[in-house]
Amino acid sequence: MWTTRKIITYIMGVVGIALIVRGLIGGFWPLSVQLIAGVLLLTLAVLRWRYIT
């Protein structure tokens, strides 16, 4: 079960980074939905990684 949680956390981090990159392609301003979702997803992944392991 721990392995599944770690894999899901890795996937969340990768998708978060991909969304941040996608959001920054058009420029930082105006903020895009992809950028905001990526930051939130990456934050959640970091918090899960920190408190799961």
PDB file of N, CA, C, O and CB in Angstrom:
ATOM      1  N   MET A   1       0.826  -1.192   0.000  1.00  0.00           N
ATOM      2  CA  MET A   1       0.000   0.000   0.000  1.00  0.00           C
ATOM      3  C   MET A   1       0.869   1.254   0.000  1.00  0.00           C
ATOM      4  O   MET A   1       0.528   2.253  -0.634  1.00  0.00           O
ATOM      5  CB  MET A   1      -0.939  -0.001   1.207  1.00  0.00           C
ATOM      6  N   TRP A   2       1.985   1.198   0.710  1.00  0.00           N
ATOM      7  CA  TRP A   2       2.869   2.360   0.705  1.00  0.00           C
ATOM      8  C   TRP A   2       3.425   2.615  -0.682  1.00  0.00           C
ATOM      9  O   TRP A   2       3.592   3.765  -1.089  1.00  0.00           O
ATOM     10  CB  TRP A   2       4.008   2.170   1.697  1.00  0.00           C
ATOM     11  N   THR A   3       3.713   1.548  -1.407  1.00  0.00           N
ATOM     12  CA  THR A   3       4.269   1.695  -2.747  1.00  0.00           C
ATOM     13  C   THR A   3       3.266   2.369  -3.673  1.00  0.00           C
ATOM     14  O   THR A   3       3.642   3.212  -4.487  1.00  0.00           O
ATOM     15  CB  THR A   3       4.681   0.333  -3.312  1.00  0.00           C
ATOM     16  N   THR A   4       2.002   2.005  -3.557  1.00  0.00           N
ATOM     17  CA  THR A   4       0.970   2.625  -4.379  1.00  0.00           C
ATOM     18  C   THR A   4       0.865   4.111  -4.077  1.00  0.00           C
ATOM     19  O   THR A   4       0.730   4.917  -4.997  1.00  0.00           O
ATOM     20  CB  THR A   4      -0.379   1.942  -4.155  1.00  0.00           C
ATOM     21  N   ARG A   5       0.923   4.480  -2.826  1.00  0.00           N
ATOM     22  CA  ARG A   5       0.850   5.897  -2.447  1.00  0.00           C
ATOM     23  C   ARG A   5       2.052   6.674  -2.971  1.00  0.00           C
ATOM     24  O   ARG A   5       1.914   7.814  -3.414  1.00  0.00           O
ATOM     25  CB  ARG A   5       0.762   6.037  -0.923  1.00  0.00           C
ATOM     26  N   LYS A   6       3.224   6.059  -2.921  1.00  0.00           N
ATOM     27  CA  LYS A   6       4.417   6.721  -3.444  1.00  0.00           C
ATOM     28  C   LYS A   6       4.323   6.919  -4.955  1.00  0.00           C
ATOM     29  O   LYS A   6       4.697   7.970  -5.475  1.00  0.00           O
ATOM     30  CB  LYS A   6       5.668   5.911  -3.099  1.00  0.00           C
ATOM     31  N   ILE A   7       3.822   5.904  -5.652  1.00  0.00           N
ATOM     32  CA  ILE A   7       3.674   6.015  -7.105  1.00  0.00           C
ATOM     33  C   ILE A   7       2.682   7.121  -7.451  1.00  0.00           C
ATOM     34  O   ILE A   7       2.931   7.917  -8.356  1.00  0.00           O
ATOM     35  CB  ILE A   7       3.212   4.670  -7.711  1.00  0.00           C
ATOM     36  N   ILE A   8       1.566   7.174  -6.740  1.00  0.00           N
ATOM     37  CA  ILE A   8       0.573   8.225  -6.982  1.00  0.00           C
ATOM     38  C   ILE A   8       1.164   9.594  -6.689  1.00  0.00           C
ATOM     39  O   ILE A   8       0.883  10.555  -7.405  1.00  0.00           O
ATOM     40  CB  ILE A   8      -0.684   7.995  -6.123  1.00  0.00           C
ATOM     41  N   THR A   9       1.979   9.696  -5.646  1.00  0.00           N
ATOM     42  CA  THR A   9       2.622  10.967  -5.314  1.00  0.00           C
ATOM     43  C   THR A   9       3.598  11.386  -6.409  1.00  0.00           C
ATOM     44  O   THR A   9       3.644  12.560  -6.776  1.00  0.00           O
ATOM     45  CB  THR A   9       3.352  10.863  -3.967  1.00  0.00           C
ATOM     46  N   TYR A  10       4.374  10.446  -6.935  1.00  0.00           N
ATOM     47  CA  TYR A  10       5.286  10.751  -8.048  1.00  0.00           C
ATOM     48  C   TYR A  10       4.510  11.234  -9.270  1.00  0.00           C
ATOM     49  O   TYR A  10       4.891  12.214  -9.910  1.00  0.00           O
ATOM     50  CB  TYR A  10       6.128   9.510  -8.414  1.00  0.00           C
ATOM     51  N   ILE A  11       3.426  10.541  -9.585  1.00  0.00           N
ATOM     52  CA  ILE A  11       2.623  10.923 -10.744  1.00  0.00           C
ATOM     53  C   ILE A  11       2.042  12.313 -10.555  1.00  0.00           C
ATOM     54  O   ILE A  11       2.031  13.113 -11.491  1.00  0.00           O
ATOM     55  CB  ILE A  11       1.499   9.907 -10.983  1.00  0.00           C
ATOM     56  N   MET A  12       1.559  12.611  -9.351  1.00  0.00           N
ATOM     57  CA  MET A  12       1.024  13.949  -9.080  1.00  0.00           C
ATOM     58  C   MET A  12       2.096  15.017  -9.275  1.00  0.00           C
ATOM     59  O   MET A  12       1.823  16.084  -9.825  1.00  0.00           O
ATOM     60  CB  MET A  12       0.460  14.022  -7.651  1.00  0.00           C
ATOM     61  N   GLY A  13       3.315  14.729  -8.823  1.00  0.00           N
ATOM     62  CA  GLY A  13       4.406  15.680  -8.989  1.00  0.00           C
ATOM     63  C   GLY A  13       4.764  15.915 -10.439  1.00  0.00           C
ATOM     64  O   GLY A  13       4.980  17.054 -10.854  1.00  0.00           O
ATOM     65  N   VAL A  14       4.828  14.846 -11.209  1.00  0.00           N
ATOM     66  CA  VAL A  14       5.172  14.966 -12.630  1.00  0.00           C
ATOM     67  C   VAL A  14       4.087  15.730 -13.380  1.00  0.00           C
ATOM     68  O   VAL A  14       4.391  16.609 -14.187  1.00  0.00           O
ATOM     69  CB  VAL A  14       5.374  13.573 -13.261  1.00  0.00           C
ATOM     70  N   VAL A  15       2.824  15.402 -13.119  1.00  0.00           N
ATOM     71  CA  VAL A  15       1.723  16.105 -13.784  1.00  0.00           C
ATOM     72  C   VAL A  15       1.703  17.576 -13.353  1.00  0.00           C
ATOM     73  O   VAL A  15       1.432  18.456 -14.170  1.00  0.00           O
ATOM     74  CB  VAL A  15       0.363  15.426 -13.458  1.00  0.00           C
ATOM     75  N   GLY A  16       1.988  17.842 -12.082  1.00  0.00           N
ATOM     76  CA  GLY A  16       2.056  19.229 -11.612  1.00  0.00           C
ATOM     77  C   GLY A  16       3.138  20.024 -12.317  1.00  0.00           C
ATOM     78  O   GLY A  16       2.911  21.165 -12.719  1.00  0.00           O
ATOM     79  N   ILE A  17       4.307  19.433 -12.469  1.00  0.00           N
ATOM     80  CA  ILE A  17       5.400  20.112 -13.175  1.00  0.00           C
ATOM     81  C   ILE A  17       5.033  20.334 -14.638  1.00  0.00           C
ATOM     82  O   ILE A  17       5.299  21.398 -15.196  1.00  0.00           O
ATOM     83  CB  ILE A  17       6.707  19.295 -13.071  1.00  0.00           C
ATOM     84  N   ALA A  18       4.423  19.326 -15.256  1.00  0.00           N
ATOM     85  CA  ALA A  18       4.015  19.471 -16.659  1.00  0.00           C
ATOM     86  C   ALA A  18       2.989  20.591 -16.823  1.00  0.00           C
ATOM     87  O   ALA A  18       3.052  21.348 -17.792  1.00  0.00           O
ATOM     88  CB  ALA A  18       3.437  18.149 -17.188  1.00  0.00           C
ATOM     89  N   LEU A  19       2.050  20.702 -15.894  1.00  0.00           N
ATOM     90  CA  LEU A  19       1.055  21.767 -15.969  1.00  0.00           C
ATOM     91  C   LEU A  19       1.684  23.144 -15.750  1.00  0.00           C
ATOM     92  O   LEU A  19       1.281  24.119 -16.382  1.00  0.00           O
ATOM     93  CB  LEU A  19      -0.046  21.528 -14.941  1.00  0.00           C
ATOM     94  N   ILE A  20       2.658  23.221 -14.866  1.00  0.00           N
ATOM     95  CA  ILE A  20       3.348  24.499 -14.644  1.00  0.00           C
ATOM     96  C   ILE A  20       4.087  24.916 -15.912  1.00  0.00           C
ATOM     97  O   ILE A  20       4.007  26.071 -16.330  1.00  0.00           O
ATOM     98  CB  ILE A  20       4.337  24.394 -13.450  1.00  0.00           C
ATOM     99  N   VAL A  21       4.804  23.976 -16.521  1.00  0.00           N
ATOM    100  CA  VAL A  21       5.521  24.286 -17.761  1.00  0.00           C
ATOM    101  C   VAL A  21       4.544  24.713 -18.843  1.00  0.00           C
ATOM    102  O   VAL A  21       4.792  25.685 -19.557  1.00  0.00           O
ATOM    103  CB  VAL A  21       6.343  23.073 -18.235  1.00  0.00           C
ATOM    104  N   ARG A  22       3.433  23.993 -18.970  1.00  0.00           N
ATOM    105  CA  ARG A  22       2.414  24.327 -19.974  1.00  0.00           C
ATOM    106  C   ARG A  22       1.824  25.707 -19.708  1.00  0.00           C
ATOM    107  O   ARG A  22       1.562  26.458 -20.648  1.00  0.00           O
ATOM    108  CB  ARG A  22       1.295  23.268 -19.982  1.00  0.00           C
ATOM    109  N   GLY A  23       1.614  26.049 -18.439  1.00  0.00           N
ATOM    110  CA  GLY A  23       1.068  27.355 -18.094  1.00  0.00           C
ATOM    111  C   GLY A  23       2.046  28.492 -18.347  1.00  0.00           C
ATOM    112  O   GLY A  23       1.632  29.614 -18.639  1.00  0.00           O
ATOM    113  N   LEU A  24       3.340  28.212 -18.236  1.00  0.00           N
ATOM    114  CA  LEU A  24       4.347  29.262 -18.431  1.00  0.00           C
ATOM    115  C   LEU A  24       4.742  29.455 -19.888  1.00  0.00           C
ATOM    116  O   LEU A  24       5.421  30.429 -20.211  1.00  0.00           O
ATOM    117  CB  LEU A  24       5.574  28.944 -17.626  1.00  0.00           C
ATOM    118  N   ILE A  25       4.340  28.562 -20.766  1.00  0.00           N
ATOM    119  CA  ILE A  25       4.693  28.688 -22.178  1.00  0.00           C
ATOM    120  C   ILE A  25       4.125  29.977 -22.765  1.00  0.00           C
ATOM    121  O   ILE A  25       4.799  30.648 -23.547  1.00  0.00           O
ATOM    122  CB  ILE A  25       4.182  27.476 -22.970  1.00  0.00           C
ATOM    123  N   GLY A  26       2.910  30.324 -22.401  1.00  0.00           N
ATOM    124  CA  GLY A  26       2.280  31.530 -22.924  1.00  0.00           C
ATOM    125  C   GLY A  26       2.684  32.793 -22.189  1.00  0.00           C
ATOM    126  O   GLY A  26       2.229  33.881 -22.541  1.00  0.00           O
ATOM    127  N   GLY A  27       3.513  32.675 -21.193  1.00  0.00           N
ATOM    128  CA  GLY A  27       3.913  33.816 -20.385  1.00  0.00           C
ATOM    129  C   GLY A  27       3.331  33.701 -18.996  1.00  0.00           C
ATOM    130  O   GLY A  27       2.354  32.985 -18.774  1.00  0.00           O
ATOM    131  N   PHE A  28       3.939  34.412 -18.063  1.00  0.00           N
ATOM    132  CA  PHE A  28       3.516  34.300 -16.668  1.00  0.00           C
ATOM    133  C   PHE A  28       2.195  35.016 -16.408  1.00  0.00           C
ATOM    134  O   PHE A  28       1.399  34.584 -15.574  1.00  0.00           O
ATOM    135  CB  PHE A  28       4.590  34.860 -15.752  1.00  0.00           C
ATOM    136  N   TRP A  29       1.970  36.101 -17.120  1.00  0.00           N
ATOM    137  CA  TRP A  29       0.742  36.872 -16.888  1.00  0.00           C
ATOM    138  C   TRP A  29      -0.065  36.944 -18.149  1.00  0.00           C
ATOM    139  O   TRP A  29       0.555  37.180 -19.186  1.00  0.00           O
ATOM    140  CB  TRP A  29       1.057  38.283 -16.384  1.00  0.00           C
ATOM    141  N   PRO A  30      -1.311  36.780 -18.200  1.00  0.00           N
ATOM    142  CA  PRO A  30      -2.226  36.498 -17.085  1.00  0.00           C
ATOM    143  C   PRO A  30      -2.099  35.052 -16.624  1.00  0.00           C
ATOM    144  O   PRO A  30      -1.720  34.168 -17.392  1.00  0.00           O
ATOM    145  CB  PRO A  30      -3.677  36.793 -17.493  1.00  0.00           C
ATOM    146  N   LEU A  31      -2.420  34.834 -15.373  1.00  0.00           N
ATOM    147  CA  LEU A  31      -2.335  33.487 -14.812  1.00  0.00           C
ATOM    148  C   LEU A  31      -3.303  32.558 -15.531  1.00  0.00           C
ATOM    149  O   LEU A  31      -4.453  32.918 -15.781  1.00  0.00           O
ATOM    150  CB  LEU A  31      -2.631  33.506 -13.300  1.00  0.00           C
ATOM    151  N   SER A  32      -2.836  31.378 -15.856  1.00  0.00           N
ATOM    152  CA  SER A  32      -3.681  30.422 -16.551  1.00  0.00           C
ATOM    153  C   SER A  32      -4.162  29.354 -15.568  1.00  0.00           C
ATOM    154  O   SER A  32      -3.603  29.182 -14.485  1.00  0.00           O
ATOM    155  CB  SER A  32      -2.920  29.778 -17.735  1.00  0.00           C
ATOM    156  N   VAL A  33      -5.193  28.659 -15.968  1.00  0.00           N
ATOM    157  CA  VAL A  33      -5.731  27.582 -15.141  1.00  0.00           C
ATOM    158  C   VAL A  33      -4.699  26.474 -14.992  1.00  0.00           C
ATOM    159  O   VAL A  33      -4.589  25.867 -13.926  1.00  0.00           O
ATOM    160  CB  VAL A  33      -7.036  27.025 -15.748  1.00  0.00           C
ATOM    161  N   GLN A  34      -3.940  26.206 -16.053  1.00  0.00           N
ATOM    162  CA  GLN A  34      -2.920  25.166 -15.994  1.00  0.00           C
ATOM    163  C   GLN A  34      -1.849  25.503 -14.962  1.00  0.00           C
ATOM    164  O   GLN A  34      -1.402  24.630 -14.219  1.00  0.00           O
ATOM    165  CB  GLN A  34      -2.282  24.970 -17.367  1.00  0.00           C
ATOM    166  N   LEU A  35      -1.441  26.763 -14.915  1.00  0.00           N
ATOM    167  CA  LEU A  35      -0.405  27.178 -13.970  1.00  0.00           C
ATOM    168  C   LEU A  35      -0.901  27.033 -12.538  1.00  0.00           C
ATOM    169  O   LEU A  35      -0.190  26.504 -11.684  1.00  0.00           O
ATOM    170  CB  LEU A  35       0.026  28.629 -14.241  1.00  0.00           C
ATOM    171  N   ILE A  36      -2.102  27.496 -12.274  1.00  0.00           N
ATOM    172  CA  ILE A  36      -2.653  27.423 -10.922  1.00  0.00           C
ATOM    173  C   ILE A  36      -2.844  25.968 -10.505  1.00  0.00           C
ATOM    174  O   ILE A  36      -2.483  25.590  -9.390  1.00  0.00           O
ATOM    175  CB  ILE A  36      -3.991  28.184 -10.839  1.00  0.00           C
ATOM    176  N   ALA A  37      -3.408  25.148 -11.394  1.00  0.00           N
ATOM    177  CA  ALA A  37      -3.614  23.728 -11.083  1.00  0.00           C
ATOM    178  C   ALA A  37      -2.279  23.017 -10.873  1.00  0.00           C
ATOM    179  O   ALA A  37      -2.163  22.167  -9.990  1.00  0.00           O
ATOM    180  CB  ALA A  37      -4.409  23.039 -12.210  1.00  0.00           C
ATOM    181  N   GLY A  38      -1.280  23.354 -11.670  1.00  0.00           N
ATOM    182  CA  GLY A  38       0.036  22.743 -11.521  1.00  0.00           C
ATOM    183  C   GLY A  38       0.686  23.068 -10.192  1.00  0.00           C
ATOM    184  O   GLY A  38       1.265  22.192  -9.548  1.00  0.00           O
ATOM    185  N   VAL A  39       0.596  24.313  -9.781  1.00  0.00           N
ATOM    186  CA  VAL A  39       1.167  24.720  -8.495  1.00  0.00           C
ATOM    187  C   VAL A  39       0.455  24.001  -7.350  1.00  0.00           C
ATOM    188  O   VAL A  39       1.102  23.507  -6.426  1.00  0.00           O
ATOM    189  CB  VAL A  39       1.064  26.254  -8.313  1.00  0.00           C
ATOM    190  N   LEU A  40      -0.874  23.941  -7.413  1.00  0.00           N
ATOM    191  CA  LEU A  40      -1.621  23.255  -6.359  1.00  0.00           C
ATOM    192  C   LEU A  40      -1.310  21.759  -6.331  1.00  0.00           C
ATOM    193  O   LEU A  40      -1.143  21.180  -5.258  1.00  0.00           O
ATOM    194  CB  LEU A  40      -3.120  23.472  -6.549  1.00  0.00           C
ATOM    195  N   LEU A  41      -1.234  21.137  -7.497  1.00  0.00           N
ATOM    196  CA  LEU A  41      -0.946  19.712  -7.563  1.00  0.00           C
ATOM    197  C   LEU A  41       0.466  19.405  -7.078  1.00  0.00           C
ATOM    198  O   LEU A  41       0.678  18.417  -6.375  1.00  0.00           O
ATOM    199  CB  LEU A  41      -1.131  19.204  -8.984  1.00  0.00           C
ATOM    200  N   LEU A  42       1.423  20.236  -7.445  1.00  0.00           N
ATOM    201  CA  LEU A  42       2.795  20.034  -6.991  1.00  0.00           C
ATOM    202  C   LEU A  42       2.906  20.236  -5.482  1.00  0.00           C
ATOM    203  O   LEU A  42       3.623  19.496  -4.809  1.00  0.00           O
ATOM    204  CB  LEU A  42       3.746  20.988  -7.723  1.00  0.00           C
ATOM    205  N   THR A  43       2.207  21.225  -4.951  1.00  0.00           N
ATOM    206  CA  THR A  43       2.200  21.460  -3.504  1.00  0.00           C
ATOM    207  C   THR A  43       1.616  20.263  -2.766  1.00  0.00           C
ATOM    208  O   THR A  43       2.154  19.826  -1.749  1.00  0.00           O
ATOM    209  CB  THR A  43       1.402  22.731  -3.166  1.00  0.00           C
ATOM    210  N   LEU A  44       0.510  19.739  -3.287  1.00  0.00           N
ATOM    211  CA  LEU A  44      -0.104  18.571  -2.671  1.00  0.00           C
ATOM    212  C   LEU A  44       0.832  17.367  -2.728  1.00  0.00           C
ATOM    213  O   LEU A  44       0.920  16.609  -1.762  1.00  0.00           O
ATOM    214  CB  LEU A  44      -1.429  18.243  -3.358  1.00  0.00           C
ATOM    215  N   ALA A  45       1.524  17.185  -3.834  1.00  0.00           N
ATOM    216  CA  ALA A  45       2.466  16.066  -3.963  1.00  0.00           C
ATOM    217  C   ALA A  45       3.620  16.194  -2.970  1.00  0.00           C
ATOM    218  O   ALA A  45       4.030  15.206  -2.361  1.00  0.00           O
ATOM    219  CB  ALA A  45       3.014  15.992  -5.397  1.00  0.00           C
ATOM    220  N   VAL A  46       4.138  17.399  -2.808  1.00  0.00           N
ATOM    221  CA  VAL A  46       5.238  17.611  -1.862  1.00  0.00           C
ATOM    222  C   VAL A  46       4.763  17.341  -0.434  1.00  0.00           C
ATOM    223  O   VAL A  46       5.469  16.701   0.346  1.00  0.00           O
ATOM    224  CB  VAL A  46       5.794  19.055  -1.982  1.00  0.00           C
ATOM    225  N   LEU A  47       3.575  17.824  -0.096  1.00  0.00           N
ATOM    226  CA  LEU A  47       3.057  17.579   1.244  1.00  0.00           C
ATOM    227  C   LEU A  47       2.808  16.091   1.483  1.00  0.00           C
ATOM    228  O   LEU A  47       3.118  15.577   2.557  1.00  0.00           O
ATOM    229  CB  LEU A  47       1.769  18.368   1.462  1.00  0.00           C
ATOM    230  N   ARG A  48       2.255  15.403   0.498  1.00  0.00           N
ATOM    231  CA  ARG A  48       2.031  13.965   0.644  1.00  0.00           C
ATOM    232  C   ARG A  48       3.341  13.229   0.783  1.00  0.00           C
ATOM    233  O   ARG A  48       3.456  12.323   1.607  1.00  0.00           O
ATOM    234  CB  ARG A  48       1.249  13.417  -0.542  1.00  0.00           C
ATOM    235  N   TRP A  49       4.349  13.606  -0.020  1.00  0.00           N
ATOM    236  CA  TRP A  49       5.637  12.937   0.055  1.00  0.00           C
ATOM    237  C   TRP A  49       6.288  13.154   1.418  1.00  0.00           C
ATOM    238  O   TRP A  49       6.897  12.251   1.991  1.00  0.00           O
ATOM    239  CB  TRP A  49       6.557  13.435  -1.056  1.00  0.00           C
ATOM    240  N   ARG A  50       6.142  14.365   1.910  1.00  0.00           N
ATOM    241  CA  ARG A  50       6.770  14.703   3.180  1.00  0.00           C
ATOM    242  C   ARG A  50       6.157  13.952   4.352  1.00  0.00           C
ATOM    243  O   ARG A  50       6.867  13.539   5.269  1.00  0.00           O
ATOM    244  CB  ARG A  50       6.670  16.184   3.421  1.00  0.00           C
ATOM    245  N   TYR A  51       4.846  13.776   4.324  1.00  0.00           N
ATOM    246  CA  TYR A  51       4.180  13.156   5.467  1.00  0.00           C
ATOM    247  C   TYR A  51       3.910  11.668   5.280  1.00  0.00           C
ATOM    248  O   TYR A  51       3.530  10.999   6.241  1.00  0.00           O
ATOM    249  CB  TYR A  51       2.891  13.860   5.738  1.00  0.00           C
ATOM    250  N   ILE A  52       4.091  11.129   4.079  1.00  0.00           N
ATOM    251  CA  ILE A  52       3.910   9.687   3.878  1.00  0.00           C
ATOM    252  C   ILE A  52       5.185   8.942   4.245  1.00  0.00           C
ATOM    253  O   ILE A  52       5.133   7.892   4.886  1.00  0.00           O
ATOM    254  CB  ILE A  52       3.514   9.382   2.415  1.00  0.00           C
ATOM    255  N   THR A  53       6.321   9.479   3.841  1.00  0.00           N
ATOM    256  CA  THR A  53       7.575   8.752   4.060  1.00  0.00           C
ATOM    257  C   THR A  53       8.189   9.052   5.388  1.00  0.00           C
ATOM    258  O   THR A  53       9.248   8.515   5.714  1.00  0.00           O
ATOM    259  CB  THR A  53       8.556   9.069   2.987  1.00  0.00           C
TER     260      THR A  53
END
